[in-house]
Amino acid sequence: MSIEIIILTAPGCTTCGQAKATVQKVVEQGRQEFPGLSYRTVDVAESPEIGTQYGVLSTPAIIINDTLAFRGVPKEKALIKKLESLCM
């Protein structure tokens, strides 16, 4: 099963780096458990239509398989739990 995570960021966002680091860590550690897991970062200043599409008014935001999953910096355990729920 393929799982795509999109991290929505913006210039000047003070917590976007934390969100990226959390997602990177979970993706790196979860490659065995979640085959097909990938992520990418989208700057909503450069692609405002993405923020509009998901109703995101502030960053960071985490989209998983085309669904808004988290607003703000996700807790590592919560992100893993969300990924596990997608694999059931």
Beta strands, then each sheet from edge to edge (+ up, - down):
strand 1: 3-9
strand 2: 37-43
strand 3: 61-64
strand 4: 67-71
sheet 1: 2+ 1+ 3- 4+
end
